[in-house]
Amino acid sequence: MSRIGRLPIELPKGVTFTFSDSDHKVTVKGPKGELKQVIDTDFKIVLEEGAIVVQRPTEQKRHKAMHGLYRSLIANMVEGVSTGYKAQLELVGVGYKAVAQGNVLDLSLGYSHSVIIGIPAELKVQAIQEKGQNPTIILEGIDKQLIGQVAAKIKSLRSVEPYKGKGIRFVGEYVRRKAGKAAAK
């Protein structure tokens, strides 16, 4: 049995869970919002003693592979609607700036023009610029997948280069540095 898939998902206070057998849609509501996920028609989701349990029908390879996936997706939904998720990105480089106005992010990343990105309405974006510190972009929301996707898109605009370490990275991310050319004799 899947080590991840067999674990029950505890429901925190204030979080409600519904599973519709007709369209196989899982709905999780909490203090921060509501998330929905469609799952495979073969799987059953049951509520036992305040915990959600994902049950697979057979021992087929496909069912084994999907068992842990669906359990993780539902667990992420429960955590998202109860506590939420946050991603922090740091801009390392001379003259790199970030300005957030509503759900529009304006980035100056050393190009000849500024890069403007529209952030989905489900997320909150914030840009912090303190003196002596690198500019920081904070993404907050309830959907873990959406936050990761938007953060990856922002990171791809100026990926970290290994010689000086300039670029966009997650706060606390380790960047492996390379030595430059040795001086010729």
C-alpha positions as CSV (number, residue, x, y, z in Angstrom):
1,M,0.0,0.0,0.0
2,S,1.2,3.5,-0.7
3,R,3.0,5.0,2.3
4,I,1.6,8.5,1.6
5,G,-1.8,7.4,0.3
6,R,-2.8,5.4,3.3
7,L,-2.3,8.3,5.8
8,P,-5.5,9.9,7.0
9,I,-5.9,13.7,6.6
10,E,-6.9,15.4,9.8
11,L,-9.6,18.1,9.4
12,P,-8.8,21.3,11.5
13,K,-11.6,23.2,13.2
14,G,-13.6,25.3,10.8
15,V,-12.9,23.2,7.7
16,T,-15.6,21.3,6.0
17,F,-15.2,18.6,3.4
18,T,-17.7,17.3,0.8
19,F,-17.2,14.6,-1.9
20,S,-19.7,14.3,-4.7
21,D,-20.0,10.7,-6.1
22,S,-21.8,11.9,-9.2
23,D,-19.1,14.1,-10.6
24,H,-16.2,12.9,-8.4
25,K,-15.4,16.4,-7.1
26,V,-13.8,17.1,-3.8
27,T,-14.7,20.4,-2.2
28,V,-12.9,21.8,0.9
29,K,-14.2,25.0,2.6
30,G,-12.4,26.8,5.3
31,P,-11.9,30.3,6.9
32,K,-9.6,31.4,4.0
33,G,-11.7,30.2,1.1
34,E,-12.9,27.2,-0.9
35,L,-11.0,24.8,-3.2
36,K,-12.3,22.1,-5.6
37,Q,-10.5,19.2,-7.2
38,V,-11.8,16.5,-9.6
39,I,-10.4,13.1,-9.0
40,D,-10.4,9.7,-10.8
41,T,-13.7,7.9,-10.8
42,D,-12.2,4.7,-9.5
43,F,-11.1,6.2,-6.1
44,K,-13.3,6.6,-3.1
45,I,-12.9,9.3,-0.5
46,V,-14.5,8.7,2.9
47,L,-14.8,10.7,6.1
48,E,-13.9,8.6,9.2
49,E,-13.8,10.0,12.7
50,G,-12.9,13.6,11.6
51,A,-10.3,12.4,9.1
52,I,-10.3,12.0,5.3
53,V,-9.2,8.7,4.0
54,V,-8.4,8.0,0.3
55,Q,-9.2,4.4,-0.8
56,R,-7.9,2.8,-4.0
57,P,-10.0,0.1,-5.7
58,T,-7.2,-2.3,-6.9
59,E,-3.5,-3.0,-6.7
60,Q,-2.9,-1.9,-10.4
61,K,0.2,0.1,-11.1
62,R,-1.9,3.1,-12.2
63,H,-4.0,3.0,-9.0
64,K,-0.9,2.7,-6.8
65,A,0.6,5.7,-8.6
66,M,-2.5,7.9,-8.2
67,H,-3.2,7.0,-4.6
68,G,-0.5,9.1,-3.0
69,L,-1.1,11.9,-5.5
70,Y,-4.8,12.4,-4.6
71,R,-4.0,12.1,-0.9
72,S,-1.4,14.9,-1.3
73,L,-3.6,17.1,-3.4
74,I,-6.4,16.9,-0.8
75,A,-4.0,17.5,2.1
76,N,-2.7,20.6,0.4
77,M,-6.3,21.8,-0.1
78,V,-7.0,21.3,3.6
79,E,-3.9,23.2,4.6
80,G,-4.5,25.9,2.1
81,V,-8.0,26.8,3.3
82,S,-7.1,26.6,6.9
83,T,-3.6,28.4,7.1
84,G,-2.8,29.4,3.5
85,Y,0.5,29.3,1.6
86,K,3.2,31.9,1.1
87,A,6.2,32.2,-1.3
88,Q,8.9,34.8,-0.9
89,L,11.2,35.7,-3.8
90,E,14.3,37.8,-3.5
91,L,15.8,40.0,-6.3
92,V,19.6,40.0,-6.1
93,G,21.3,42.5,-8.4
94,V,22.3,46.1,-8.7
95,G,19.3,48.2,-9.7
96,Y,16.7,45.4,-9.5
97,K,13.4,46.7,-8.2
98,A,9.8,45.4,-7.7
99,V,6.7,47.5,-7.4
100,A,3.2,45.9,-6.7
101,Q,0.1,47.9,-7.5
102,G,-3.0,45.8,-6.9
103,N,-2.5,42.5,-8.8
104,V,0.1,43.9,-11.2
105,L,3.8,43.4,-10.6
106,D,6.3,45.9,-12.2
107,L,9.8,44.5,-12.3
108,S,13.1,46.3,-13.2
109,L,15.5,43.5,-13.9
110,G,18.4,45.1,-15.8
111,Y,16.6,44.9,-19.2
112,S,16.1,48.0,-21.4
113,H,12.4,47.9,-20.4
114,S,10.4,47.0,-17.2
115,V,8.7,43.7,-17.1
116,I,5.0,43.9,-16.1
117,I,3.2,40.7,-14.9
118,G,-0.4,40.2,-14.1
119,I,-0.9,38.1,-11.0
120,P,-4.1,36.0,-10.8
121,A,-6.9,37.4,-8.6
122,E,-6.8,34.4,-6.2
123,L,-3.3,35.5,-5.0
124,K,-2.2,38.6,-3.1
125,V,1.2,40.1,-4.1
126,Q,3.3,42.4,-2.0
127,A,6.7,44.0,-2.9
128,I,9.0,45.1,0.0
129,Q,12.0,47.2,-0.5
130,E,14.1,48.1,2.6
131,K,17.3,50.0,2.6
132,G,20.3,47.8,2.6
133,Q,18.3,44.7,1.8
134,N,17.4,43.0,-1.5
135,P,13.9,43.7,-2.8
136,T,11.4,40.9,-1.8
137,I,8.2,39.8,-3.5
138,I,5.7,38.0,-1.3
139,L,2.9,35.8,-2.9
140,E,0.1,34.6,-0.6
141,G,-2.9,32.5,-1.3
142,I,-4.7,29.2,-0.7
143,D,-3.8,27.3,-3.8
144,K,-0.3,25.7,-3.5
145,Q,-0.1,24.8,-7.1
146,L,-1.0,28.3,-8.3
147,I,1.5,30.0,-6.0
148,G,4.3,27.6,-7.2
149,Q,3.4,28.2,-10.8
150,V,3.4,32.1,-10.5
151,A,6.6,32.0,-8.5
152,A,8.3,29.8,-11.1
153,K,7.2,32.2,-13.9
154,I,8.6,35.2,-12.0
155,K,11.9,33.3,-11.3
156,S,12.2,32.5,-15.0
157,L,12.3,36.2,-16.0
158,R,15.9,36.4,-14.6
159,S,17.2,33.1,-13.5
160,V,20.2,33.1,-11.1
161,E,23.6,33.0,-12.8
162,P,26.3,30.9,-11.0
163,Y,29.2,33.4,-11.2
164,K,27.9,36.5,-9.3
165,G,24.7,35.0,-8.0
166,K,22.5,37.7,-9.6
167,G,18.9,37.0,-10.4
168,I,15.6,36.1,-8.8
169,R,15.6,33.3,-6.1
170,F,13.5,32.1,-3.3
171,V,14.4,33.5,0.1
172,G,16.9,31.2,1.7
173,E,17.6,29.3,-1.5
174,Y,21.2,28.1,-1.9
175,V,22.9,29.0,-5.2
176,R,26.0,26.9,-6.1
177,R,28.6,29.4,-7.2
178,K,31.4,28.8,-9.8
179,A,34.9,30.2,-9.7
180,G,35.7,32.7,-12.5
181,K,38.6,32.4,-14.9
182,A,42.0,32.2,-13.3
183,A,44.3,35.1,-14.1
184,A,46.8,34.2,-17.0
185,K,50.5,34.3,-16.1
